[in-house]
Amino acid sequence: MIKPVATINVVPNLPEPMQALYKLAYNLRWTWDNETTTLWRRLDQNLWDKTGHNPVWMLGLISQERLEMLQKDPAFMAHLNRAEASFEAYMAAKDTWYRQHYGHLKTRPTIAYFSMEFGLTECVQNYSGGLGVLSGDHLKSASDLDLPLVGLGLLYQEGYFQQYLNADGYQQENYPINDFANMPLELQRDADGKPIKIDVPMPGRKLYAQIWKIQVGRIPLYLLDSNIPENTLEEDRNLTDRLYGGDRRTRIRQEILMGIGGIRALDVLGLRPNVCHMNEGHSAFLALERIRQTMREQNLTFNQAREITRASLIFTTHTPVPAGLERFGFDLIDEHFTDYFREMGLSRKDFIDLGRENMGDYELFSMAVLAQNLSAMANGVARLHGKVSRHMWQWMYPRVPSKEIPISSVTNGIHMQSWVSGEMGSLFDRYLHPAWRTEEDNPDIWAEVQNIPDSELWSTHARRRERLVAFCRRRLRRQLQRRGVSQAEIDMADEVLNPDALTIGFARRFATYKRATLLFQDVERLKRLINNPERPVQFIFAGKAHPHDEGGKALIREIVHTSRLPEFRHKIVFLENYDMHIARYMVQGVDIWLNNPRRPKEASGTSGMKVIYNGGLNCSILDGWWDEGYSPEVGWAIGSGEEYDEDNWEHQDYIESQAMYNVLEQDIVPTFYNRTQDTLPREWISKVKTSMQRLAPYFNTRRMVREYAEDFYMPTFERVTRMSEPDAQTAIRFAEWRSHLEKVWHQVAIRKVSLVNAGNEVKVGTEIQVQAVVNLGDLTPNDVQVQLYYGPLNTRGEIEDEESDSVVMESAKANGSNEYTYTGKVLNTSSGDRGLSVRVMPRHELLPSGFLPNLITWA
């Protein structure tokens, strides 16, 4: 390759009256504003499709003749002016949710949201699946709420990968290069116009990165890129080539860059965050960099700086199975962090203990353990996932009942404006309060769905199904042409699927636990279901398997082979290269969204939420979000929430496939095809309306981000503000208190527990008084909370975790010798064997939870 002696950036040449197109193109608000998206199509529909819906690239390709013609078109210029006015009003709004609820604060906080991937639009291939799309929707709703949030991640030169299938249906991958100059990205420069760069430590050298920005409405997203000349080693330049690519050494270096480099990038941009939210454990090294910064700037010890940092960090886990966590061998930790932990005054053991996880015969450094150890608050992403996570992390909190492990849950949602179809949006405009676009978490608005005539709701969704079928035919034709099949087979693509048939979609990451081929357990039964001439059923599949997941690739191959059988040829379609563009067509057009993972391995899932707003229904295993969203009035469940051991998975697949066939044959198909005299499926439409009324107000990211703000971000900001002022003295005292607590906790002992007014048998309605004599050693009653813990007994004579409860006991008197008598009462409201115990836990106004690892004493 020839190296240039100079470089220039060629930019579009827009007429002066059309300069607003720049502003609209470089802010991704257009991804959820129908007025602006329609403007891009109107600009040039062919270019819109050719560029993969990339307005920046469009503006660089469009001819000057076309621009001159549009400039003279009053209708187009009026459309442009409307879109610009709407954009300006959005960006300048003063009556936002944040200003209404937190405008009184003297200081506007900065909340940094770290994620390995962001799915914002198909023309920015910086995502692999659900985690990235959730991150993108999180930023969009943060923008709508005017939350003071910034995003931070990596910018991948090749993204994830582009999927195509060979003639045998086996997944192949290619990695086209992302052209950053023609994407809605802006390189961040200093006052002299030079790119702003940061560096992070690597073994024997520094790794450098430049910073790109994507503007997402009101929210800036900063992405780090290591492909710059300052990195003389090819491996360093290639570090940000691929999402989830490379070996373990590549992964730890990517996560060093995102975590440590992300904090340094925000710092150089003048954005010192008050709160950091780690979306999964990939960015957990940021906690170490925050501690190091605080130690250096405020002349604090590691323990003191750790308490300030811990108070400001939030960790969201998306992983319901231990095998899915990110872990590294100690050799990689030694290679990359020896100088770093010495700088913080830590021994190797102290540092590794921050992330140490025992794997049975060996130990590893876990990013999730590091995040959990250094965060004030942690959560799962659905109610069931919170419960699963508490069980999964119970080993970190010995002797704490699983129900009380300090991991809560915030159920995921979707950014409704990004996923609702234009046709359905127009229908809502006619019959719902106009605030449905801005207050989608308001149940009163969705109650008005009842006002939509059944015929209009049905016809609107039917049009989207027709569009989906037409889209599938076009995509399938291109797939077949690329494979080089016969022209006769290519022409058959125009006959696949029936725009009037019951259409079921299955699209997601092809991990084996998601069981994409569960539908094919009984092929003969499936044939009868699909080929009923009076009640036909058809299936659309899409999704990618990880390049190294041979099991996932085998599932795709099985679907493709099955779809080629004569009985299924026009009824089952697999769409290659699943992305946000395909996802929109599918969630807006299918009648049923199918999901059948092995419970409880689905942390949340969000794809099924998207059909709620588009007139579709869900049929799913009771896992993830559907476990809390399901009721018979809003969709269908496969099974009753059973869980199986790994040894019984084959039996489980048989049982649940039969349950799926039963639901399809006996419930879904008859409900879809049972029509009244006016040809409408009234019962089906009733379910669609009830689904919208009950589920739409909750399963959206406006509600989700609002929960994060109210329950996590703002309490965390308040706590860290208190700890940091004045001159971190509050934090220093808190760190000293916690250090003292850990040193003397072994002295705490419960000497005696007695029932004051009852024997071994009492009647329902009796209030029992309990006394406990507690020796606190060198602690005082202000340092602890003594609780009476009670609940029904299980068959082993233990208090049942999930049905237990507790009350705080009051300190009655000091007995001398550091002993105190505590009293508490419990009312027995039902009969049966009950157990009582007493426990002592730490108490401090700056502790978000009284449960700290290894600091609990039981009677």
C-alpha positions, 0 to 999 in steps of 0.5 A: 500500500502507498502511504499518502503524504497528505490527507483531506476530508471531502464533505458534501456540498449542500446549497445554503438553504439546505444546510440544516440537513447536516445538523439533522444527519449528525444527530441520531434523533432521526432514528426515532423521528418519523418526520425526519426519516421520511425526509431522508426517503424523500431526498432519494429513496434509492440512495437511502436503501443503497447506503443502508439508511445512512443520511451522512453517506447519502449527502456525500453521494447525492448529485448536485442536480438532485439537490438543486431540484429539491431546493426549488421544490416548495413541498420538500423545503417545507418538509425540511423546515418542519423537521428542523423546527421539530428538532430545534424544539426538542433540543431546546425544550425546558419542560423536560422530565429531568427539569421538572423533577431535579431542576432544583438541584444546585449541581447538574450531575454527570452520569456515565453509562459504559457498554461494550456495544451500542445498537442505535441504527443499522448504519452504525454497526457497533452492536451484536444483539440484545445488549447493544440494542438495549444500550442504544434504547437506554441512551434514546430514552435518557435523551427524551427524559433530558437525563444528564447522561453520557455514553462510553464505549469502543468504536469497531472498525469492522463491527461484529460481522456480516452473516451469509450462508453457504449452499449447505446453509452453514453460517459464514462471516465477513467483516467489511470495513466501517468507513467512519468518514461517511458515518454520523460520527465526529472526531473530537478535536482540541482547540487547535483542531488536532484529534484528542487522544488518550493513553492507557498502560500496556505491557512495556508501552502505552496504548493510544486511542482517539475519541469519536462522538455520536450525538443521540438526541441530547445525549453524547456517546463517546467511542474510543478507536485505537487504529491510529499511527501513534500505536506502532504495533499492529496488534494495538492498532487492531485492538478495536477491529472487532466486537467480541473478537480475538483471544483472551489477551485481546479481550482484556486489552479491549476492556482496559481501553474501555474501562480505564481509557473511558474514564481518561477520555471523559476526563480530557473532555472535561466530563468528570462523572459523578456516577458511573453505570457499568452495563455488564462487567466488561467496563469494570476496570473503570472502578480501578481508574476512578480509585487511582484518580481519587487517591492521587488528587485527594491524597487518600489511601486506597481504602479511603478512595475505594469508599468514595468510588464504590459509592458512585458506581452501579453495576447491571448484570445481564448474565443468568448463568455463571458460564457467561461471565467474563473471566481472565487468568491470573497470568493476564492480570500479572501481565497487565496490572503489576505496575498499576496495582503497585502504584495504588499501594496494593499487593498482588493478593489484594488486587486479585482478591478484588475479582477473585472467583473460585471455579472449583479446581482453579481460580480466575479473575472475574470482571463481574466479581470486580464490578460487584465488589466495587459497586454500591448498587447492583441489579438484574434486568428482570424480576426473575433475573434478579432472583436468579442473580441473587442465587448466583452471587450468594457465595459472595455473601455467606450466611445471607438469605438469597432473597436479601442479597443486595442485587435488585432488578430493573426490568428492561424495556424498549424505546417505543418510538424507535420500534413502532411502525409509521402506520401504527403510529398514525393510528395511535395519533388518531385515537390516543392522547397525543402524549403517547409519543412522549409519555409512553409509560402512562397507563391512562394513555394506553387505556384509550386503545379500547377506542380504536375500532377493531377493523382499523387496528386489524387492517393496520397490522395486516398491512404491516404483515403484507410489507413483511412478506414483500420484504422477505421475498426481496431479501430471499431473492438476493440471498439466492442470487448470491449463492448462485442457484438456478433462476427457477429457484430464484423466481420461486422466492416471489412465491414464499409466504402468504400475506394473509396467513398466521405469521410467527417470527423467531429472531435472536442470537443463536445461542444453543440455550435459546433452542431455535429448532425446538419447533422441529422436534416433531416434524410430522406434527409441524407439517400438519400444522403448517399445511392446513389449507384452511388455517395455514401457518408460516414461520420467519427465522433470523439471527446470528451465531457467534463465529466460534459457536458451532452449536449455534451454527448447526441450529441455523443449518438445520432450519435452512435444511428443513425450510428446503423440504417440499412441505415447508418450502414456502412456509419457513424462511430464514433471513440472513444477516439479522440486524436492526433493519430486519428486526423492525420489519419482523416485530412490526409485521409478525402476528406472534413472536415466539421465544422458547429458551431454557428457563431461567437462562434468558436474563430478560429479552426485549425483542418480544416487547417490540411487538406489543406496540405493533399489534402482535402477540407473544408466545413464550417460555415463562422466562425473562420479561415474559415471566412477569408480563404474561397473563392469559389475556395478553398472550400465551405461555409454553409450560408453567415455568418449570426448570430442569437439570442439565441431565434432563434437557432432552426430556425437557425439550420433548415436553416443551415442544409438545406444549408448544404444538398444543398451544399453537394447535388448540389456542393460537391458530383457532383464535387467529382464524375464528372470524365473525361475520365481518371477517374480523378475529374479534377474540384475537383483536381483544388480546392485542388491545389488552396486551397494549393496555397492560404491557405497553405502559411498563415494558419501555425504556422511558419507565426503565430509565426513569427507574434507574434515575429515581432509584439508582442515579440520583440517590447515588449522586446524593450519597457521593456528594455527601461523601465528597464534601467538604474535602472528602472528610465524610468519606475518610470517616466512613472508610475508617468506620468500615475498616474498623468494622471489618477488623472487630466484627469477629467480636460480635456475638449473640449470647442469648435469645429468649421468648418472653411471652410464649412457649413452643406453641401459640395461637394464630394472632398471637404476638410474640416478644423476643429478647436477645442479648448481644455482645458488640465488642468494640462496636456500639449500637450506632454501628449495627442493626439487630433484626428478628428474622422469622418465617415458615420452616422447610422440610429440613427444619430451616427458615424458608428464604423466599417466605422469610421476613425481618423486623428491626429490634430495639435496644432496651438497655446496656448490660455492661461489658459491651452487652446490650439487650434488644427486643422485638415482636412478631405477629403470627397470622397463620398456622404451621411451624415457624422459625425465629432467629436473630442477626446483627448487621452493619448500619450506617447512613451512607450504606445503601444496603446493610448486607456486606460480604462476611459482615453478618452474625447469626444467633 
